[in-house]
Amino acid sequence: MTTPTNQTLKATDRQDERLIEREGIRGAVRGFGVRVRGGDLGSLPVVIGLVLIWIIFQLLNPNFLSANNLVNLALQSAATGTIAIGVVLVLLVAQIDLSIGSISGLAAAILGVGLTQLNWPVWLAILVALAVGAAIGLLYGLLFTRFGVPTFVITLAGLLAFLGLQLRVLGPNGSINLPYDSWIVQFATGMFLPPWLAYTISGLAVIGLFGTDWLRDRRRAKAGLSTGSMTVMLIKAGLLLVVLVLAVSYLAQDRGVGLMFVFFVVMVVVMNFFLTRTKWGRSVYAVGGNVEAARRAGIRVNRVYISVLMLGTMFATLGGLLAAGRLTSASLSSGGGDVNLLAIASAVIGGTSLFGGRGSAYSALLGIMVIQSISNGLTLLSLDSSIRYMVTGAVLLLAVIIDSLSRRSRASHGQA
């Protein structure tokens, strides 16, 4: 039974939300408090955790936040982070893909054989690898939607099958060195933005953020809904500009901003746009939140599952190509080791719920930065890799606990 106290709390929260528009910054702060009180923590725990990790490692080793190390950290994050984008999409519909490592390794093998043995141009090798990734995702989607086989089982079988196919493609040698002068290798290792271009892109990003917020508010105003504060929008854009300018100027002290990392960030921004600004994205969240309710609302659930699984395998393929370019080789170890676990852990640590319906493409960026920062920092301290695995496991467990607690908070708040 609902108590008077709980009724009062809900009424107060609704009133707080309506005050956001009228109170500007104060209203935004109040609105943030309402969301946190309701269990919607967003990316706050991850951002706080990342800041703490950077502070701790900087105190332990002054070289951690050097421009050289941060450039390396960004490049190290791009390939696995790209795979993690696909993991985020799959988790949003409450499914799982355990074969992303094998698929990324198969993509690297196709790239290596295509460039060195079949003499394909780089663009053709990349297109063939992406087409194979899309076909694998389509197969997963059909098996799941037509036969009801759980994605855990489908992708576990795929993990083994595509690992075997990777070995077959590589042949008896098991390792192929990519031509160092090929575009994919240069893109992943030696291409950096000149400072003027990095500053220009930063400015465009700020304009894009402000423009998106402004257009959204115009649409809400036309629909008779409350809108945000212009002051808050300007402050957000100003803060982003300051952060980007400082980051670019600092990294420019070394080699600058790596083009591969920029590509990864662009992929994050593009997928976030599709998730938050399109009918397909709203359908993804609806299916992940409550599949039966989504089906009754007229959403073509099977199409959503198939599209998400295809995107998941294509991002795994893309990440495998980037990893091969950075390592300048395709071998038996491509996509192996901890690639699977780190990509999944990045999505979860970044704030994507294992239960579906909650998360964003930015989870991949935040999550991989946390994991790669831990790995990089421990390497600088010359600690054994066993410590890295244990620390990463602890961080992953903490992220899942926070997610479970926030779900429980939202459930109790909704029943209040």
C-alpha positions as CSV (number, residue, x, y, z in Angstrom):
1,M,0.0,0.0,0.0
2,T,1.3,3.5,-0.9
3,T,2.0,5.6,2.2
4,P,1.3,9.3,2.4
5,T,5.0,9.9,2.7
6,N,5.7,8.1,-0.5
7,Q,2.9,10.0,-2.3
8,T,4.4,13.2,-1.1
9,L,7.9,12.1,-2.4
10,K,6.6,11.3,-5.8
11,A,4.7,14.6,-6.1
12,T,7.7,16.5,-5.0
13,D,9.9,14.7,-7.6
14,R,7.4,15.6,-10.4
15,Q,7.4,19.2,-9.3
16,D,11.2,19.3,-9.2
17,E,11.3,18.0,-12.8
18,R,8.9,20.8,-13.9
19,L,11.1,23.4,-12.2
20,I,14.2,22.6,-14.3
21,E,13.2,24.9,-17.1
22,R,12.3,27.8,-14.9
23,E,15.3,27.7,-12.5
24,G,18.1,27.4,-15.0
25,I,21.3,26.1,-13.3
26,R,19.5,25.6,-10.0
27,G,16.8,23.6,-11.7
28,A,19.4,21.4,-13.5
29,V,21.0,20.6,-10.2
30,R,17.7,19.8,-8.7
31,G,16.8,17.6,-11.7
32,F,20.1,15.8,-11.3
33,G,19.3,15.2,-7.7
34,V,15.9,13.8,-8.6
35,R,17.5,11.3,-11.1
36,V,20.1,10.2,-8.6
37,R,17.5,9.7,-5.9
38,G,15.5,7.6,-8.4
39,G,18.5,5.3,-9.0
40,D,19.5,6.9,-12.4
41,L,23.2,7.4,-11.7
42,G,24.2,7.5,-15.4
43,S,27.9,7.8,-16.0
44,L,28.7,9.5,-12.7
45,P,30.3,6.4,-10.9
46,V,32.4,5.7,-14.0
47,V,33.7,9.2,-14.4
48,I,34.5,9.4,-10.6
49,G,36.2,6.1,-10.8
50,L,38.3,7.1,-13.8
51,V,39.4,10.3,-12.1
52,L,40.4,8.4,-9.0
53,I,42.3,5.8,-11.1
54,W,44.3,8.6,-12.9
55,I,45.1,10.4,-9.6
56,I,46.3,7.2,-7.9
57,F,48.5,6.1,-10.8
58,Q,49.9,9.6,-11.2
59,L,50.9,9.7,-7.5
60,L,52.5,6.3,-7.9
61,N,54.3,7.1,-11.2
62,P,54.6,10.7,-12.4
63,N,54.9,9.4,-16.0
64,F,51.3,8.2,-16.1
65,L,49.7,11.5,-17.1
66,S,52.6,12.4,-19.4
67,A,51.6,13.4,-23.0
68,N,53.5,10.4,-24.4
69,N,51.7,7.9,-22.2
70,L,48.3,9.4,-22.7
71,V,48.8,9.2,-26.5
72,N,49.7,5.6,-26.1
73,L,46.7,5.0,-23.8
74,A,44.3,6.4,-26.4
75,L,45.7,4.3,-29.2
76,Q,45.6,1.2,-27.0
77,S,42.0,1.7,-26.2
78,A,40.7,2.2,-29.8
79,A,40.5,-1.4,-31.1
80,T,39.0,-3.1,-28.1
81,G,36.8,0.0,-27.5
82,T,35.4,-0.4,-31.0
83,I,34.5,-4.0,-30.3
84,A,32.9,-2.8,-27.0
85,I,30.5,-0.6,-29.0
86,G,28.9,-3.7,-30.5
87,V,28.8,-5.3,-27.0
88,V,26.9,-2.3,-25.7
89,L,24.3,-2.7,-28.5
90,V,23.8,-6.4,-27.8
91,L,23.5,-5.8,-24.0
92,L,20.9,-3.1,-24.5
93,V,18.5,-5.8,-25.8
94,A,19.5,-8.1,-22.9
95,Q,21.5,-10.5,-25.0
96,I,25.2,-11.5,-25.1
97,D,27.8,-12.2,-27.7
98,L,30.7,-14.5,-26.6
99,S,32.2,-14.8,-30.1
100,I,33.4,-11.2,-30.6
101,G,37.0,-12.2,-30.0
102,S,36.9,-15.0,-32.6
103,I,35.2,-12.8,-35.1
104,S,37.8,-10.0,-34.6
105,G,40.5,-12.6,-35.1
106,L,38.9,-13.9,-38.2
107,A,38.7,-10.4,-39.6
108,A,42.4,-9.9,-39.0
109,A,43.1,-13.2,-40.8
110,I,41.0,-12.2,-43.8
111,L,42.9,-8.8,-43.9
112,G,46.3,-10.5,-43.7
113,V,45.6,-13.1,-46.4
114,G,43.8,-10.6,-48.6
115,L,46.7,-8.2,-48.5
116,T,49.7,-10.6,-48.7
117,Q,48.5,-13.7,-50.6
118,L,45.6,-12.6,-52.7
119,N,47.0,-9.1,-53.4
120,W,43.7,-7.4,-52.7
121,P,43.7,-3.6,-52.2
122,V,43.1,-2.6,-48.6
123,W,39.6,-1.3,-49.2
124,L,38.5,-4.7,-50.7
125,A,40.0,-6.7,-47.8
126,I,38.2,-4.4,-45.3
127,L,34.9,-4.7,-47.2
128,V,35.1,-8.5,-47.4
129,A,35.9,-8.7,-43.7
130,L,32.9,-6.5,-42.8
131,A,30.6,-8.5,-45.1
132,V,31.7,-11.7,-43.3
133,G,31.0,-10.0,-40.0
134,A,27.5,-8.9,-41.2
135,A,26.7,-12.4,-42.5
136,I,27.7,-13.9,-39.1
137,G,25.4,-11.4,-37.3
138,L,22.6,-12.2,-39.7
139,L,23.0,-15.9,-39.0
140,Y,23.0,-15.3,-35.2
141,G,19.8,-13.2,-35.6
142,L,18.0,-15.8,-37.6
143,L,18.9,-18.6,-35.3
144,F,17.7,-16.6,-32.3
145,T,14.5,-15.2,-33.8
146,R,13.4,-18.3,-35.8
147,F,14.5,-21.2,-33.6
148,G,14.6,-19.5,-30.2
149,V,18.2,-20.7,-29.5
150,P,19.6,-18.5,-26.7
151,T,22.3,-16.1,-27.9
152,F,24.6,-17.5,-25.1
153,V,24.6,-20.9,-26.9
154,I,24.7,-19.5,-30.4
155,T,27.7,-17.3,-29.8
156,L,29.5,-19.9,-27.7
157,A,29.2,-22.2,-30.7
158,G,30.4,-19.3,-32.9
159,L,33.4,-18.7,-30.6
160,L,34.6,-22.2,-31.4
161,A,33.6,-22.4,-35.0
162,F,35.1,-19.0,-36.1
163,L,38.2,-19.7,-34.1
164,G,38.6,-22.8,-36.2
165,L,37.9,-20.8,-39.4
166,Q,40.4,-18.3,-38.4
167,L,43.1,-21.0,-38.1
168,R,42.0,-22.4,-41.5
169,V,42.3,-19.0,-43.2
170,L,45.7,-18.3,-41.6
171,G,47.1,-21.6,-42.9
172,P,50.0,-23.7,-41.6
173,N,52.2,-20.7,-40.7
174,G,49.7,-19.3,-38.3
175,S,51.0,-15.8,-38.7
176,I,51.0,-13.1,-41.4
177,N,52.9,-9.8,-41.2
178,L,51.0,-6.9,-42.8
179,P,52.9,-4.6,-45.2
180,Y,54.1,-1.7,-43.0
181,D,53.4,0.8,-45.8
182,S,49.8,-0.3,-46.1
183,W,47.1,2.3,-45.3
184,I,45.6,0.3,-42.5
185,V,48.9,-0.1,-40.7
186,Q,49.7,3.6,-41.1
187,F,46.2,4.6,-40.0
188,A,46.5,2.5,-36.8
189,T,50.1,3.4,-35.9
190,G,51.4,6.6,-37.5
191,M,48.5,8.9,-38.4
192,F,48.0,11.9,-36.0
193,L,45.9,15.0,-36.4
194,P,47.8,18.2,-36.9
195,P,46.9,20.6,-34.0
196,W,44.9,23.0,-36.2
197,L,42.7,20.2,-37.5
198,A,42.3,18.8,-33.9
199,Y,41.2,22.3,-32.7
200,T,38.8,22.6,-35.6
201,I,37.2,19.2,-34.9
202,S,36.9,20.2,-31.2
203,G,35.1,23.3,-32.2
204,L,32.7,21.4,-34.5
205,A,32.0,19.0,-31.6
206,V,31.1,21.8,-29.3
207,I,28.9,23.4,-32.0
208,G,27.3,20.0,-32.6
209,L,26.5,19.5,-28.9
210,F,25.0,22.9,-28.5
211,G,23.0,22.6,-31.8
212,T,21.7,19.2,-30.8
213,D,20.5,20.5,-27.5
214,W,18.9,23.6,-29.0
215,L,17.1,21.6,-31.7
216,R,15.8,19.2,-29.2
217,D,14.4,22.0,-27.1
218,R,12.7,23.5,-30.1
219,R,11.0,20.2,-30.9
220,R,9.9,19.9,-27.2
221,A,8.6,23.5,-27.2
222,K,6.6,22.9,-30.4
223,A,5.1,19.8,-28.7
224,G,4.1,21.8,-25.6
225,L,6.7,20.1,-23.4
226,S,9.1,21.7,-20.9
227,T,12.5,22.7,-22.3
228,G,16.0,23.1,-20.8
229,S,17.8,26.2,-19.8
230,M,19.8,28.1,-22.4
231,T,22.3,28.9,-19.6
232,V,22.8,25.2,-18.9
233,M,23.3,24.5,-22.6
234,L,25.9,27.2,-22.9
235,I,27.7,26.0,-19.8
236,K,27.8,22.4,-21.2
237,A,29.2,23.6,-24.5
238,G,31.7,25.9,-22.7
239,L,33.0,23.1,-20.5
240,L,33.3,20.7,-23.4
241,L,35.3,23.3,-25.3
242,V,37.7,23.9,-22.4
243,V,38.3,20.1,-21.9
244,L,38.9,19.5,-25.6
245,V,41.2,22.5,-26.1
246,L,43.3,21.5,-23.0
247,A,43.4,17.9,-24.1
248,V,44.5,18.7,-27.7
249,S,47.1,21.2,-26.5
250,Y,48.5,18.8,-24.0
251,L,48.7,15.8,-26.4
252,A,50.3,18.1,-29.0
253,Q,53.4,18.2,-26.8
254,D,54.0,14.6,-28.0
255,R,52.6,13.2,-31.3
256,G,49.1,14.6,-30.9
257,V,45.7,13.0,-31.2
258,G,45.8,9.6,-33.0
259,L,43.5,9.3,-36.0
260,M,42.5,5.8,-34.9
261,F,41.3,7.1,-31.5
262,V,39.4,9.9,-33.3
263,F,37.7,7.2,-35.5
264,F,36.7,5.3,-32.4
265,V,35.2,8.4,-30.7
266,V,33.4,9.2,-34.0
267,M,31.9,5.7,-34.0
268,V,30.7,6.2,-30.4
269,V,29.1,9.6,-31.2
270,V,27.4,8.2,-34.4
271,M,26.0,5.2,-32.5
272,N,24.8,7.4,-29.7
273,F,23.0,9.6,-32.2
274,F,21.2,6.6,-33.7
275,L,20.3,5.2,-30.2
276,T,19.0,8.5,-28.9
277,R,17.6,10.3,-31.9
278,T,16.0,7.6,-34.2
279,K,13.0,5.4,-34.1
280,W,15.3,2.4,-34.3
281,G,17.2,3.5,-31.2
282,R,14.1,4.0,-29.2
283,S,13.0,0.5,-30.3
284,V,16.3,-1.0,-29.0
285,Y,15.7,0.5,-25.5
286,A,12.1,-0.6,-25.6
287,V,13.0,-4.2,-26.5
288,G,15.7,-4.3,-23.8
289,G,13.4,-2.8,-21.2
290,N,10.4,-5.1,-21.7
291,V,10.2,-7.2,-24.9
292,E,6.5,-8.1,-24.5
293,A,5.5,-4.5,-24.0
294,A,7.5,-3.5,-27.1
295,R,5.9,-6.2,-29.2
296,R,2.4,-5.1,-28.1
297,A,3.3,-1.5,-28.9
298,G,3.9,-2.6,-32.5
299,I,7.7,-2.7,-32.6
300,R,9.0,-5.4,-34.9
301,V,11.1,-7.1,-32.2
302,N,12.7,-9.7,-34.4
303,R,14.1,-7.0,-36.8
304,V,15.5,-5.1,-33.8
305,Y,17.3,-8.3,-32.6
306,I,18.7,-9.1,-36.0
307,S,19.9,-5.6,-36.6
308,V,21.6,-5.3,-33.2
309,L,23.3,-8.7,-33.6
310,M,24.6,-7.8,-37.0
311,L,25.9,-4.5,-35.7
312,G,27.6,-6.3,-32.8
313,T,29.5,-8.6,-35.1
314,M,30.4,-5.8,-37.6
315,F,31.9,-3.8,-34.8
316,A,33.8,-6.9,-33.7
317,T,35.1,-7.2,-37.2
318,L,36.1,-3.5,-37.3
319,G,37.9,-3.8,-34.0
320,G,39.8,-6.8,-35.3
321,L,40.9,-4.9,-38.4
322,L,42.1,-2.0,-36.2
323,A,44.0,-4.3,-33.8
324,A,45.7,-6.1,-36.8
325,G,46.8,-2.7,-38.1
326,R,48.2,-1.6,-34.8
327,L,50.1,-4.9,-34.3
328,T,51.0,-5.0,-38.0
329,S,50.2,-8.7,-38.1
330,A,47.4,-11.3,-38.1
331,S,48.2,-14.4,-36.1
332,L,46.7,-17.2,-34.0
333,S,46.6,-14.8,-31.1
334,S,44.5,-12.2,-32.9
335,G,41.2,-11.8,-31.1
336,G,42.4,-14.3,-28.5
337,G,43.5,-14.0,-24.9
338,D,41.3,-11.5,-23.0
339,V,39.8,-9.6,-25.9
340,N,36.4,-11.2,-25.3
341,L,36.3,-10.5,-21.6
342,L,37.8,-6.9,-21.8
343,A,35.2,-5.8,-24.5
344,I,32.3,-7.2,-22.4
345,A,33.8,-5.8,-19.2
346,S,34.3,-2.3,-20.9
347,A,30.6,-2.1,-21.8
348,V,29.5,-3.1,-18.3
349,I,32.0,-1.0,-16.4
350,G,31.0,1.9,-18.6
351,G,27.4,1.8,-17.4
352,T,25.5,-0.6,-19.7
353,S,23.2,-2.8,-17.7
354,L,23.4,-6.6,-18.0
355,F,19.6,-6.7,-17.7
356,G,19.0,-4.7,-20.8
357,G,17.4,-1.3,-21.6
358,R,20.0,0.9,-19.9
359,G,23.3,2.3,-21.2
360,S,24.7,4.3,-24.0
361,A,27.3,4.1,-26.7
362,Y,29.5,6.3,-24.4
363,S,29.7,3.3,-22.1
364,A,32.2,1.7,-24.5
365,L,34.4,4.8,-24.3
366,L,34.3,5.3,-20.6
367,G,34.6,1.5,-19.9
368,I,37.6,0.9,-22.1
369,M,39.4,4.0,-20.7
370,V,39.0,2.6,-17.2
371,I,40.2,-0.8,-18.1
372,Q,43.1,0.4,-20.3
373,S,44.1,3.0,-17.6
374,I,44.4,0.1,-15.1
375,S,46.4,-2.0,-17.5
376,N,48.6,0.9,-18.5
377,G,49.2,2.1,-14.9
378,L,50.1,-1.3,-13.6
379,T,52.5,-1.9,-16.5
380,L,54.3,1.4,-15.6
381,L,54.5,0.1,-12.1
382,S,56.1,-3.1,-13.4
383,L,53.5,-5.2,-11.7
384,D,52.6,-8.7,-12.8
385,S,49.7,-9.2,-15.3
386,S,48.0,-11.3,-12.6
387,I,47.4,-8.1,-10.6
388,R,45.8,-6.5,-13.6
389,Y,43.3,-9.3,-14.0
390,M,42.4,-9.3,-10.4
391,V,42.0,-5.5,-10.3
392,T,39.9,-5.5,-13.5
393,G,37.7,-8.3,-12.1
394,A,37.1,-6.4,-8.9
395,V,36.2,-3.2,-10.9
396,L,33.8,-5.3,-13.0
397,L,32.2,-6.8,-10.0
398,L,31.8,-3.3,-8.4
399,A,30.2,-2.0,-11.6
400,V,27.6,-4.9,-11.6
401,I,26.9,-4.3,-7.9
402,I,26.2,-0.6,-8.6
403,D,24.0,-1.5,-11.5
404,S,22.0,-4.0,-9.4
405,L,21.6,-1.4,-6.5
406,S,20.5,1.3,-8.9
407,R,17.9,-1.1,-10.5
408,R,16.6,-1.9,-7.0
409,S,16.5,1.8,-6.2
410,R,14.6,2.6,-9.4
411,A,12.1,-0.3,-8.7
412,S,11.4,0.8,-5.1
413,H,11.2,4.5,-6.2
414,G,8.7,3.6,-8.9
415,Q,6.5,1.6,-6.5
416,A,6.7,4.4,-3.9
